[in-house]
Amino acid sequence: MNRKYRKSIIAGNWKMNKLPSEARPFVDELRGLLPKTKTCDTVLCVPYPIIPALARAIKDSRIVFGAQDVSAHEKGAYTGEVNAAMLKDLGCRYCIVGHSERRAYHGETDSEVNAKVIALLDAGIVPIICVGESLEQREKELTLEFIDYQVKAALATLDPKQVKRCVIAYEPIWAIGTGKTATAEQAAEVCGYIRAVIRGMFDARVARAVSILYGGSMNAKNCDELLAQPDIDGGLIGGASLKAEDFARIVSGTVQE
Ligand code: 13P
């Protein structure tokens, strides 16, 4: 982490778990467990129907909420879609874009990811852009090449000011929900590389302003080592964000230095 130039962020991704009625008990428990001083943005990215209950529950706390996807379209005849303006109106601060589960199961393309990033930035919501290689790509030593491609595709057409407002999450697909965390060295290498790609596309000032998160089986036990890496500015947490105690422990992992 490097708090001089950028924010630390611990974001939970509840995926399609929990009910709206479970938001308040979770937040009530979490509030009591969070560290007393604010060292990072503490974010819960939840399914749309949970947002209203969560927004009420986190009032007067330092927890903020995010969504897990957004429409690339501004408004109109797009049945089933939710646009960035609706999320903003509810008080949404962050939104995950291009999660590997959406890319794999919903055919989300790189150009859609790019369009969603722009829609969110236009609405004043911070996109958390997910990138990450498959096991096959890692084994074929194609990781960095693929990450280079994904980062460039997601940030294409953005100006430096817009890029500074983005967050990138490195989530190796083989580490998601598998209990197989990337080693701190592997995660640090790719997160450092992502910063180098941004430096190459823009400049050092832009690159050092972008928060880069690690995601993939991050938990209360392995978070400290991952968060100690200079280019890892936080985490995007799946399974371990469903338990207030584990999530709070990861947030406490940002209390260091
Ligand atoms: P797990 O922490 O459950 O591996 O999920 C990571 C993830 O996909 C977060 O977006």
Residues whose N, C-alpha, C, O or C-beta is under 5 A from the ligand:
A	BS01	13P	N13 A175 I176 G177 T178 G215 G216 S217 M218 L236 I237 G238 G239 A240
